[in-house]
């Protein structure tokens, strides 16, 4: 039986591990934290994306459309809470109509069930919304992604996988007789292949394994508020703005969660540590690494004004509320209560361009998932199939 070691215990790593076990392989999963889904998977908006935004033919487009169906099916089969509620993407001014029409065209190209609707029709879904037109996306849903990870861990345990928490990979080298060896501090794991699904640490893991990855991970923190319980009635489902096509972020939006709470956000500010969920989470070494990367400065020159606006919105509840009030005018700063934050592992190229698609690189006996931000959780089972196809196991 061939043996693969998977680094990273988020939804992508666990899905890859499960896919490899279903193909008859022995799998070891190493997670440096003391629980599964500790970072991106456990700190996102829990939205099952439809595949609306992505360039036709891209990994993201193909995998999110297929992933929407597969992750919802998995959740239903394994008792994980999920609801296909649909969402509205709303144009709040005439200027946004061309971009909304582009989204509608892209939805058609990608096979996403969606329909342009009038303001009156939009208000039949969301009575408090303000728009000049909207796109109703039928297949968007909400899900418990950490619950999906719990189900995957249960399946992996039943299949005999070796699951290790609090076990970082400290060294990676070629095996003496082929394959790879991974040092953990207390053990050396010998395997036929390695799969890197380390998210925020994925580029560092790749370098540890002897690769020079094309992209560098730059962490962006997304901060959320939620509506006070007595103001949750302002939002029935999911309300999104028309996104800026030049940015990888969708803009602050309103999302009713499975428990009935309504989350608002996220914004996008540079995190001061790879896993920095608060302004006071600062790592001098992480900051120095980001500052030394020339792509960071080229990105800053290109999006400097946007970055300043995001920081100001991070520091001002009033500004955050004003962004939401474009979608739902009744939202006021006093309605917002600060809640969770997540950190997005965004791959950045030396020329300052953000990697727009999933980025997966291979080396002998190695596969490295180097860019898997949203919609990676939606697409996890599809990414897992693709990655498993790349793993060369006899």
C-alpha positions in Angstrom: 0.0 0.0 0.0 1.4 3.4 -1.0 1.7 6.1 1.7 1.1 9.8 1.3 1.7 12.5 3.9 -0.6 15.5 3.8 0.5 18.8 5.5 -2.5 20.9 6.7 -5.7 20.0 8.5 -8.0 22.5 6.9 -10.8 21.5 4.6 -8.6 21.1 1.5 -6.0 19.0 3.3 -8.6 16.7 4.9 -10.5 16.4 1.6 -7.3 15.4 -0.2 -6.5 12.9 2.5 -9.9 11.4 2.2 -9.7 11.2 -1.6 -6.3 9.4 -1.3 -7.7 6.9 1.2 -10.7 6.1 -1.1 -8.1 5.2 -3.7 -6.6 2.6 -1.5 -3.6 4.6 -0.1 -2.3 4.9 3.5 -2.4 8.6 4.6 -0.8 10.6 7.4 -2.2 14.1 8.0 0.0 16.6 10.0 -1.6 19.7 11.4 0.5 22.1 13.4 -2.5 23.4 15.5 -4.3 21.5 18.2 -7.6 21.3 16.3 -8.8 20.9 12.7 -9.9 23.8 10.5 -8.0 26.2 12.7 -7.4 29.0 10.2 -9.1 29.8 6.8 -11.7 27.0 7.0 -12.7 27.8 10.5 -12.8 31.6 10.1 -14.8 32.3 6.9 -18.3 33.2 6.0 -19.5 29.6 5.5 -20.9 30.4 2.1 -21.2 27.7 -0.6 -20.3 29.7 -3.7 -22.1 29.1 -7.0 -19.1 29.9 -9.4 -20.4 33.2 -10.5 -17.4 35.4 -10.5 -14.6 33.4 -12.0 -13.1 33.4 -15.5 -14.8 30.7 -17.7 -12.6 27.7 -18.0 -10.4 28.6 -14.9 -9.9 26.2 -12.1 -12.0 28.3 -9.9 -14.9 28.4 -12.3 -14.9 24.7 -13.0 -14.2 23.5 -9.5 -16.6 25.9 -7.7 -19.6 25.0 -10.0 -18.9 21.3 -9.5 -17.9 21.8 -5.9 -21.2 23.6 -5.1 -23.0 20.3 -5.9 -20.5 18.0 -4.4 -20.0 19.8 -1.1 -23.8 20.2 -0.6 -24.3 16.5 -1.4 -21.5 15.6 1.0 -23.1 17.7 3.8 -26.5 16.1 3.3 -25.1 12.6 3.2 -23.1 13.1 6.4 -25.5 15.2 8.5 -23.7 18.5 8.2 -26.0 21.6 8.3 -26.5 23.2 4.9 -29.1 25.4 3.3 -29.4 26.4 -0.4 -30.8 29.8 0.1 -29.6 31.7 -3.0 -28.3 35.3 -2.9 -28.7 38.7 -4.4 -25.9 40.6 -6.1 -27.2 44.2 -6.2 -26.2 47.2 -8.3 -26.8 50.3 -6.2 -26.3 52.8 -8.9 -26.5 53.0 -12.7 -22.6 53.0 -12.9 -22.6 49.4 -11.6 -25.0 48.0 -14.2 -22.4 47.2 -16.9 -20.5 45.1 -14.3 -23.7 43.4 -13.2 -24.5 42.5 -16.8 -21.0 41.0 -17.2 -21.6 38.9 -14.1 -24.9 37.7 -15.6 -23.1 36.7 -18.8 -20.4 35.0 -16.8 -23.0 33.1 -14.8 -24.4 31.8 -18.1 -21.0 30.8 -19.4 -20.1 29.0 -16.2 -23.5 27.1 -16.0 -24.6 29.0 -12.8 -28.4 29.3 -12.4 -28.9 33.1 -12.1 -31.4 35.7 -13.3 -31.4 39.4 -13.6 -34.3 40.9 -11.7 -35.9 44.4 -11.1 -35.7 46.4 -7.9 -39.2 45.3 -7.0 -38.4 41.7 -7.5 -35.2 42.1 -5.4 -37.3 43.6 -2.6 -39.6 40.5 -2.7 -36.5 38.6 -1.5 -35.0 41.3 0.6 -37.5 44.0 1.6 -34.8 46.4 2.9 -32.5 46.3 0.0 -31.7 49.3 -2.2 -30.8 48.7 -5.9 -31.4 49.7 -9.5 -31.1 46.0 -10.5 -30.0 42.7 -9.1 -28.8 39.3 -10.0 -30.5 36.4 -8.2 -28.1 33.5 -7.9 -30.1 30.4 -7.1 -27.5 27.9 -6.1 -25.6 29.8 -3.4 -25.9 28.3 0.0 -24.7 28.4 3.6 -23.0 25.5 5.3 -21.0 24.5 8.4 -17.5 24.1 6.9 -15.9 23.1 10.3 -18.7 20.5 10.5 -17.6 19.2 7.0 -14.1 18.9 8.5 -15.4 16.9 11.5 -17.2 14.6 9.1 -14.0 14.2 7.0 -12.0 13.4 10.1 -14.5 10.8 11.1 -14.3 9.1 7.7 -10.5 9.3 7.7 -10.3 7.7 11.2 -12.6 4.9 10.0 -10.3 4.3 7.0 -7.3 4.0 9.3 -5.6 7.3 8.5 -2.9 8.5 10.9 -4.2 11.9 12.0 -1.8 14.0 14.0 -2.6 17.4 15.6 0.0 19.7 17.2 2.5 18.2 14.8 4.3 20.8 12.5 6.6 19.7 9.7 10.1 21.0 10.6 12.1 19.5 7.8 11.4 17.8 4.4 13.9 15.9 2.4 14.0 13.3 -0.4 13.8 9.7 0.9 16.9 7.5 0.6 15.0 5.0 -1.5 12.7 7.5 -3.2 9.7 9.3 -1.8 10.0 11.9 0.9 10.9 12.1 4.6 9.2 14.6 6.9 10.7 15.5 10.3 8.3 16.6 13.0 10.6 17.0 16.0 9.6 13.7 17.6 9.5 11.5 14.5 10.6 11.2 10.9 7.7 10.1 8.6 8.7 8.2 5.5 6.2 8.4 2.7 6.0 7.8 -1.1 4.6 11.3 -1.7 3.9 14.6 0.0 0.9 16.9 -0.5 1.2 20.5 0.8 -2.1 22.0 1.8 -0.7 24.3 4.4 -2.7 27.4 3.5 -1.1 30.5 5.1 2.2 28.6 5.4 2.1 26.8 2.0 4.9 28.8 0.3 7.2 28.3 3.3 6.4 24.5 3.3 7.3 24.5 -0.4 10.6 26.1 0.2 11.2 23.7 3.1 10.7 20.9 0.6 13.3 22.4 -1.8 11.0 24.3 -4.2 11.2 27.9 -5.3 7.5 28.7 -5.6 6.4 31.2 -8.2 4.3 33.1 -5.7 4.6 34.4 -2.1 1.7 34.2 0.4 0.7 37.7 1.6 -1.9 37.5 4.4 -5.0 39.7 4.3 -7.3 39.9 7.3 -11.0 40.1 6.8 -12.9 41.5 9.7 -16.6 40.9 10.4 -19.3 42.5 12.3 -22.7 41.1 13.0 -26.1 42.7 13.3 -27.5 43.1 16.8 -30.2 40.4 17.4 -33.0 43.0 17.3 -31.8 44.2 13.9 -31.4 40.8 12.2 -34.8 41.3 10.5 -33.1 43.7 8.1 -31.6 40.7 6.2 -33.3 37.5 5.1 -30.5 35.8 3.2 -27.3 36.9 1.4 -26.8 40.4 -0.1 -23.6 41.1 -2.0 -22.4 44.2 -3.9 -21.2 44.2 -7.5 -17.5 43.5 -7.0 -14.6 45.5 -8.4 -13.3 43.3 -11.2 -9.7 44.5 -10.5 -9.7 43.1 -7.0 -9.9 39.5 -5.8 -12.2 40.4 -2.9 -15.9 40.6 -3.2 -16.5 43.6 -1.0 -18.4 43.8 2.3 -21.7 41.9 2.2 -24.4 40.7 4.5 -24.9 37.0 5.2 -27.5 35.3 7.3 -25.9 32.3 9.0 -27.3 28.9 9.8 -28.0 30.0 13.4 -30.0 33.0 12.3 -27.2 35.6 13.0 -26.3 38.1 10.3 -22.6 38.6 9.5 -21.4 41.8 7.8 -18.1 41.9 6.0 -15.3 41.2 5.4 -13.1 44.0 4.6 -9.5 43.3 3.5 -6.4 44.7 5.3 -2.9 43.5 5.3 -2.4 41.3 8.3 0.7 42.1 10.4 1.4 38.4 11.0 0.7 35.3 8.8 -2.0 34.3 11.2 -2.8 37.7 12.6 -6.5 38.0 13.4 -6.2 41.3 15.3 -4.3 44.5 14.8 -2.2 43.7 17.8 -1.1 40.3 16.3 2.3 41.4 15.0 5.2 39.3 13.9 8.4 41.3 13.0 9.8 38.4 11.0 6.6 38.0 9.0 6.4 41.8 8.4 10.1 41.8 7.3 9.5 38.9 4.9 6.5 40.7 3.4 8.4 44.0 3.1 11.4 42.4 1.4 9.2 40.9 -1.3 9.2 43.3 -4.3 5.7 42.2 -5.2 4.4 43.8 -2.0 5.5 47.2 -3.0 4.3 46.9 -6.6 0.9 45.8 -5.2 0.9 48.8 -2.8 1.6 51.2 -5.7 -1.2 49.8 -7.7 -3.8 49.6 -4.9 -2.5 52.2 -2.4 -5.8 54.2 -2.3 -7.9 51.1 -1.9 -5.6 49.9 0.9 -6.0 53.1 2.8 -9.7 53.0 2.4 -9.8 49.5 3.8 -7.6 50.4 6.8 -9.9 53.4 7.6 -13.0 51.2 7.4 -11.3 48.7 9.7 -10.8 51.4 12.3 -14.2 53.1 11.9 -17.5 51.3 12.6 -19.2 54.3 11.0 -17.4 53.8 7.7 -18.1 50.0 7.8 -21.8 50.7 8.4 -21.8 53.2 5.5 -20.5 50.5 3.1 -23.3 48.2 4.2 -25.9 51.0 4.0 -25.3 51.2 0.3 -26.9 47.7 0.2 -29.4 48.1 3.0 -29.9 51.8 3.9 -31.5 51.0 7.3 -28.2 49.6 8.6 -26.6 52.0 11.1 -23.3 51.9 13.0 -25.2 51.3 16.2 -26.5 48.1 14.7 -23.1 46.5 14.4 -21.3 44.3 16.9 -17.7 43.3 16.1 -17.2 39.5 15.9 -14.8 37.2 14.2 -12.0 37.8 11.7 -10.3 35.5 9.2 -7.0 35.7 7.3 -6.9 35.0 3.6 -3.8 33.4 2.2 -3.4 35.4 -1.0 -0.6 34.4 -3.4 1.2 37.3 -4.9 3.6 37.3 -7.8 6.9 39.3 -8.0 5.3 41.7 -10.5 2.7 42.7 -7.9 -0.2 40.9 -9.5 -2.5 38.8 -7.3 -2.8 35.2 -8.4 -6.4 35.0 -9.6 -6.8 31.2 -9.9 -6.0 28.2 -7.8 -2.3 27.6 -8.0 -1.0 24.0 -7.7 2.7 23.1 -8.4 4.3 19.7 -8.6 7.8 18.3 -8.1 9.0 14.7 -7.9 6.9 13.0 -5.3 5.4 16.3 -4.2 2.2 18.3 -4.9 1.9 21.9 -3.5 -1.4 23.7 -3.3 0.0 27.3 -3.2 -3.1 29.4 -3.8 -6.5 28.2 -2.5 -8.5 31.1 -1.1 -12.2 31.4 -1.6 -13.9 29.5 -3.2 -11.5 26.7 -2.0 -13.8 25.5 0.8 -16.7 25.2 -1.7 -14.4 23.4 -4.2 -12.6 21.3 -1.7 -13.8 17.9 -2.9 -13.0 18.9 -6.5 -9.6 20.2 -5.6 -9.0 16.9 -3.8 -9.8 14.9 -6.9 -7.5 17.0 -9.0 -4.6 16.9 -6.5 -5.0 13.1 -6.0 -4.6 12.7 -9.8 -1.3 14.5 -9.6 0.1 12.4 -6.8 2.3 9.6 -8.2 1.7 6.6 -6.1 2.3 3.1 -7.3 
